[in-house]
Every structure is written in structure tokens, then in C-alpha cells.
């Protein structure tokens, strides 16, 4: 019998609403259905795919005579960012099926009666957004103290994109990006690394660092101050998002809390 195929009783329990709770993940890890390959690959996949997509856009722009193709390619992050989402969704589906669960099971229970998850998400956003704001201010002070405006200058300069790319970034990018990002780091990688290490703090720090570092590649600009600025800006905020998820073990409220920040990023990208 193929040992990679889940048993009937495993399939039944895997499709239950609690199939992504820590105890269920630990049981699958003990059975050998959860290993290091999936979580580590997913942690690395997003930045690698983002850099690869930016490189592809840069090659196209170079062919069209762009003098600074890499920097110009970075302006297209609101389009090519979803390449990383597609790659991660493919990997998530593959590894969840190997565990005997569905991709949908990563969401956990959804409670939308009377807008429960929506209002919970709004409340979390109001608590977490100031953390992102303060950490961004701190990062600018640390790495761009002489001229704080330079810190966002990489992102706030003119972005001469065609109309279709602008509409895509405003209407599509964030809808796909936020749930896939949350599913990759929070619902998939975090509980599995927690189960494998048996150490929640270690899992939180590892996943949180990789999650924050992902933003250094959206877009990737080869300036150590910019890279450090992006890492420090996002690290405290993603830790707060992880605390919310660890308390609820449900992804929907965290997605609702995260969406306004990504929508603001898309709007900021268009305005400036």
C-alpha cells in the first residue's frame, strides 16, 4: 500500500473544520505527512518568485530600450506580484493534498453571521495599523535619518504604467495577494514549523522574519538601507498579525484586517 496516501479515517478527520489546529498538525507530523520541505519551500518561494518576476519584466523593458530596466521593472509590482501568489497556491495545494487535507481547510472556520469576522478584522486593523505606522517611522529614522524622505522615494516616485496595469493593481492585485500571503505564512508555514520544532516562539520568529523579509523583494532594490528599512518596517506588524492568528486560529479575520493596508499600498502606488 502507498504510504503517501491518507487512510480513510485520516481523510475523514482531515476535512473537519479543525484540521489545521495545532493538535491535528502535530498528529500528521508524527505520521510523517508533515515535514520540513513544504514549510521551508513556501517560506522561500514568495521572495524568489518575486525577484524572478521582476527580472522577467526587466528583460522585457531592456529589450524595449529602457535605460534603467531593473528599477523600472520594480514599478510593476502591482501586476507581477500575483505571480508569487500563483506559485504559492500551486505549492499549497500540492502539500496540503499530501497531508490529506484541502486547501480550503487552511482558512479554518468562517464566522460571517452578523459580520462577526468582518468586524473582528476591522478591530484588529485599528489596533495593528499604528504598529506598522510607528515601525515605518522608526525605520526611516534609523536608516535614513539625514533625509527620511529618501526612504519612501524608491516607492513614491512617478510610476508611468499603462492604464490596464493601474486598474489591475487597484482592482485585482490585493484581492489575490492578501489571502495567499496570509495562507502561506500564517495558516500553512507557522503551525507546521511550530509542530516540527515544538517551540512556538521559534516558529513565530522564523516565520515572522521571512514574512517581513519578503517585502524587501516587492520591489527589490539593491540598496542595503532600503532593504533594512523594509525589513524593520514590517517585522513588528507581521508579529502582531501572527498574534491575532494564534489567538483565533482562523484566517478570515486576519485577512479582513490585512486588506485595508494592501489596498492603501495599491492606491499609494497609483497616486505617487
Secondary structure, 3 states (H helix, E strand, C coil): CCCCCCCHHHHHHHCCCCCCCHHHHHHHHHCCCCCHHHHHHHHHHHHHHHHHHHHHHHHHHHHCCCCCHHHHHHCCHHHHHHHHHHHHHHHHHHHHHHHCCCHHHHHCCCCCHHHHHHHHHHHHHHHHHHHHHHHHHHHHHHHCCCCCHHHHHHHHCCCCCCHHHHHHHHHHHHHHHHHHHHHHHHHHHHHHHHHHHCCHHHHHHHHHHHHHHHCCECCECCCHHHHHHHHHHHHHHHHHHHHHHHHHCCHHHHHHHHHHHHHHHHHHHHHC
